[in-house]
Amino acid sequence: MPHLVLLYSPDIEADANIGGLCRALADCMLEQRDETGRPVFPTGGTRVLAYPAAHAAIADGQGNYGFVYANLRMGAGRSRGVHQQVGDSLLAVLRGHLDALLERRLVGVTLQIDESPGQVYDAKHSSLHPLFSKP
């Protein structure tokens, strides 16, 4: 964790660099600092995943509509201020990559952040974390 998952209408791929958007969002996440200056997200655990929806019904179906839904899932313990900062920063990246597309066609963009306050099981097995936690 944290995982940022993008779900989007498949026709978006023709007009947006989804791979570039994923990298920009991950970089944005890694730039985030809390009130004490510490990284908000661990480097080795940061993931941005993108999936085109296999099937979708959007709005009234009468137009060439599209969507991009971004959901960030993070562990508990961060302040409301950090949540706001992270959300504002990620939304700025989404807008930077998608606003030109929104000017050309009708696309809905949603960003949600969920915090998992009551995990009942959270196991990690990774060779990535040790790479980024070396002194």
ChimeraX attribute file (.defattr): number of C-alpha atoms within 10 A of each C-alpha:
attribute: neighborCount
match mode: 1-to-1
recipient: residues
	/A:1	16
	/A:2	19
	/A:3	17
	/A:4	24
	/A:5	18
	/A:6	21
	/A:7	18
	/A:8	23
	/A:9	20
	/A:10	16
	/A:11	14
	/A:12	18
	/A:13	12
	/A:14	8
	/A:15	11
	/A:16	14
	/A:17	12
	/A:18	20
	/A:19	13
	/A:20	11
	/A:21	19
	/A:22	20
	/A:23	14
	/A:24	18
	/A:25	21
	/A:26	20
	/A:27	16
	/A:28	15
	/A:29	24
	/A:30	16
	/A:31	14
	/A:32	17
	/A:33	15
	/A:34	16
	/A:35	11
	/A:36	7
	/A:37	8
	/A:38	9
	/A:39	14
	/A:40	20
	/A:41	20
	/A:42	15
	/A:43	20
	/A:44	17
	/A:45	14
	/A:46	16
	/A:47	18
	/A:48	21
	/A:49	16
	/A:50	17
	/A:51	14
	/A:52	17
	/A:53	14
	/A:54	9
	/A:55	8
	/A:56	13
	/A:57	9
	/A:58	15
	/A:59	10
	/A:60	7
	/A:61	9
	/A:62	7
	/A:63	10
	/A:64	10
	/A:65	17
	/A:66	20
	/A:67	21
	/A:68	22
	/A:69	16
	/A:70	22
	/A:71	18
	/A:72	20
	/A:73	16
	/A:74	20
	/A:75	16
	/A:76	12
	/A:77	10
	/A:78	13
	/A:79	11
	/A:80	9
	/A:81	11
	/A:82	16
	/A:83	17
	/A:84	12
	/A:85	15
	/A:86	21
	/A:87	17
	/A:88	13
	/A:89	17
	/A:90	23
	/A:91	18
	/A:92	15
	/A:93	18
	/A:94	20
	/A:95	14
	/A:96	12
	/A:97	17
	/A:98	20
	/A:99	14
	/A:100	12
	/A:101	14
	/A:102	15
	/A:103	9
	/A:104	9
	/A:105	12
	/A:106	13
	/A:107	20
	/A:108	14
	/A:109	17
	/A:110	14
	/A:111	17
	/A:112	12
	/A:113	14
	/A:114	12
	/A:115	15
	/A:116	11
	/A:117	10
	/A:118	8
	/A:119	9
	/A:120	6
	/A:121	6
	/A:122	7
	/A:123	5
	/A:124	9
	/A:125	6
	/A:126	10
	/A:127	9
	/A:128	11
	/A:129	14
	/A:130	9
	/A:131	11
	/A:132	12
	/A:133	10
	/A:134	6
	/A:135	4
